[in-house]
Amino acid sequence: MKRAFVTSGIVIATLLLIVAGCGSSGDLSRAETQRQFGVRMAKMNLWREAMFRFQRAVQIQPDNAMAHSNLAVAYEANGDFDGALREYREAMRLDRSNSYIQKNYSRFVEFTQRSKKRAVAAAAATTTAAPKPIAPAADASSQTPPPTTTDITTTNPPDGGSR
């Protein structure tokens, strides 16, 4: 009987600790909570959810350069390069000295420049490679047969050695 009370007491205490732990970090009105949630989502490659959380962090705290930088990374991961550029520029405006933001922005610029160069090269390749015209078919009697090849065999020298 005593054992049942001790076990149920431990279970109740554990549940209270879990509830208290969830309540303290779940304040979604805080930008830091949104940022942490967004980072967890990004680590799981859930970029749309991460983008939503980073947008909320920016709405709550619009002067936070890291929130703008995180949002820029999420936009980039989702393929919205215009949105990413806008957020990177805002993050740089808010905190030019942040090396993390500078590195992310420079990588983004390098990536977009390489992508533009590849797109220009691909467009140039498709415009220069015009299809060849098809020659009209001629009747079989006017065609000359292709040249034949002769099989050249080599013989060993008289001394039995090889060449």
VENTABEL-V640358 format. One record per pair of residues at least 24 apart in sequence whose C-alpha atoms are under 10 Angstrom apart, sorted by the first residue. I is the first residue (numbers start at 0). J is the second residue. D is the distance in Angstrom with one decimal. If there is no record, write none. Layout:
# VENTABEL-V640358
I_J_D ; I_J_D
This chain:
# VENTABEL-V640358
27_52_9.5 ; 27_55_9.0 ; 27_56_9.3 ; 27_59_9.9 ; 28_55_8.8 ; 28_56_8.7 ; 28_59_7.4 ; 29_55_9.2 ; 29_56_7.5 ; 29_59_7.1 ; 29_60_8.6 ; 30_54_9.7 ; 30_55_7.2 ; 30_56_4.3 ; 30_57_7.4 ; 30_58_8.3 ; 30_59_5.7 ; 30_60_6.2 ; 30_61_9.5 ; 30_63_9.1 ; 30_66_8.3 ; 31_56_7.1 ; 31_59_9.4 ; 31_60_9.2 ; 31_66_9.0 ; 32_56_8.2 ; 33_57_9.2 ; 33_59_9.2 ; 33_66_9.5 ; 34_65_9.2 ; 34_66_7.0 ; 34_69_8.1 ; 34_70_9.4 ; 37_66_10.0 ; 37_69_8.5 ; 37_70_9.1 ; 37_73_9.1 ; 38_69_8.3 ; 38_73_9.8 ; 41_69_9.7 ; 41_72_9.5 ; 41_73_7.7 ; 41_76_9.3 ; 44_73_9.9 ; 44_76_9.0 ; 45_73_9.5 ; 45_76_9.8 ; 45_77_9.8 ; 46_72_9.2 ; 46_73_6.0 ; 46_74_8.3 ; 46_75_9.5 ; 46_76_6.6 ; 46_77_6.5 ; 47_73_7.5 ; 47_74_8.6 ; 47_76_8.8 ; 47_77_7.0 ; 48_73_9.1 ; 49_73_6.6 ; 49_74_9.4 ; 49_76_10.0 ; 50_74_6.6 ; 50_75_9.8 ; 50_76_9.1 ; 50_77_8.4 ; 57_86_10.0 ; 61_89_9.8 ; 61_90_10.0 ; 61_93_9.7 ; 62_89_9.2 ; 62_90_8.7 ; 62_92_9.9 ; 62_93_6.9 ; 62_94_9.5 ; 63_89_9.6 ; 63_90_7.7 ; 63_93_7.4 ; 63_94_8.7 ; 64_88_9.8 ; 64_89_7.3 ; 64_90_4.4 ; 64_91_7.2 ; 64_92_8.1 ; 64_93_5.4 ; 64_94_6.0 ; 64_95_9.2 ; 64_97_8.7 ; 64_100_8.2 ; 65_90_6.7 ; 65_91_9.5 ; 65_93_9.1 ; 65_94_8.6 ; 65_97_8.8 ; 65_99_8.8 ; 65_100_7.4 ; 66_90_7.9 ; 67_91_9.0 ; 67_93_9.1 ; 67_100_9.3 ; 68_99_8.8 ; 68_100_6.2 ; 68_101_9.5 ; 68_103_7.9 ; 68_104_8.4 ; 69_100_8.9 ; 69_103_9.5 ; 71_100_9.8 ; 71_103_9.0 ; 71_104_8.9 ; 71_107_9.5 ; 72_100_10.0 ; 72_103_7.8 ; 72_104_9.1 ; 72_107_8.8 ; 75_107_8.1 ; 80_107_8.9 ; 80_111_8.3 ; 83_107_8.5 ; 84_108_8.5 ; 84_111_9.9
